[in-house]
Amino acid sequence: MSATGADDTVAPARRKKRRRSRGGLRHRLGAAAVLIAALCTMGGSYAMFATSSGAAGTGSSQADVSAGHQLYSTGCITCHGANLDGVKGNGPSLIGTGAASVYFQVSTGRMPLVAQGAYAPRKEAKYNESQVDQLGAYIESVGGGPGVPTGDLRSSSATIGKGGELFRLNCASCHGTTFKGAPLSAGKQAPSLNKANDKQIYTAMLSGPENMPVFSDNTITPEQKKQIITYIQTLKASKDPGGNGIDRIGPVSEAIVIWVAGVGALMVAILWIGARAR
């Protein structure tokens, strides 16, 4: 007992308790700092790789970016704005679309757009391949987004069956089993794939033009994208043995089509002769 009447054993106990409390607080703060650092690292890694095309990048030079900026300023800025943030009523923002979207839209002649509408049809491209790459390099350098894949975009012929399965699951409901495309709601359309090259199909999957969903590498892997392309392009190039494939509308032989057409023509002739005989 001290001269003041306080118990001398209480103060040390309190000091010890405060030290433990401070030590626990430091431990919790340290753990929180480690957790925040880990989350930041994961977020940064995802941001770095999430927009990747899953194939080798184009490695654009500063000269390409500068040339693309010039092309953009003369052909795109009116609708998409000086900062790629879009112009209300004219064109959407291009932030995050990347060179993949540019390649698909510009190489197929859909952009520059002639007139506003629900559907942008394919037409002759205004820019050559080099200019398309330059435009893509500039837009990706400013707004980021998936790049244009390079190299062989097809898988081995042994994967055609797998590619067909993936196509029927993800693509056939809009583009049709014969790749001819189909109308959608509100005047929109899923376009035909019969004129699309490998890179246009791949970049469409990466960018999701118009009503098409974006098939990121987390949804359809790069190898699966190649399998789909292999399936589409192999069937387009294959010949139909025995004559016309009737646009591959299904298991219908030419003989049945000719028979139906012949019977129809015969009925028309009978009705016409009967009408003349009255």
Number of C-alpha atoms within 10 A of each C-alpha: 8 8 7 7 7 10 10 12 10 9 11 10 11 11 11 11 12 12 12 12 12 12 12 12 12 12 12 12 12 12 12 12 12 12 12 12 12 12 12 12 12 12 11 12 11 12 12 11 11 15 19 20 26 21 15 13 14 15 10 15 12 13 12 19 21 15 18 21 22 15 18 21 14 9 13 20 18 14 19 21 19 13 14 20 16 19 16 11 8 12 18 14 16 22 17 17 22 28 31 27 27 26 26 26 23 25 24 20 19 18 22 15 15 10 9 10 10 12 17 20 17 17 12 11 16 15 17 10 12 11 18 21 25 27 26 28 30 26 26 25 16 16 17 17 25 23 28 29 21 13 10 11 19 21 18 10 12 10 18 21 14 14 23 21 16 18 22 15 10 15 19 18 13 20 20 18 17 17 19 16 19 15 12 12 8 8 9 16 20 22 20 17 18 14 14 18 13 17 21 21 18 24 26 22 23 31 28 17 17 13 13 14 13 15 19 20 18 9 9 17 14 20 17 19 25 23 26 31 24 25 24 24 18 14 14 14 9 8 11 12 7 7 8 11 15 13 9 11 10 10 8 11 11 14 9 10 12 11 11 12 12 12 12 12 11 12 12 12 12 12 11 11 11 10 9 8 7 5
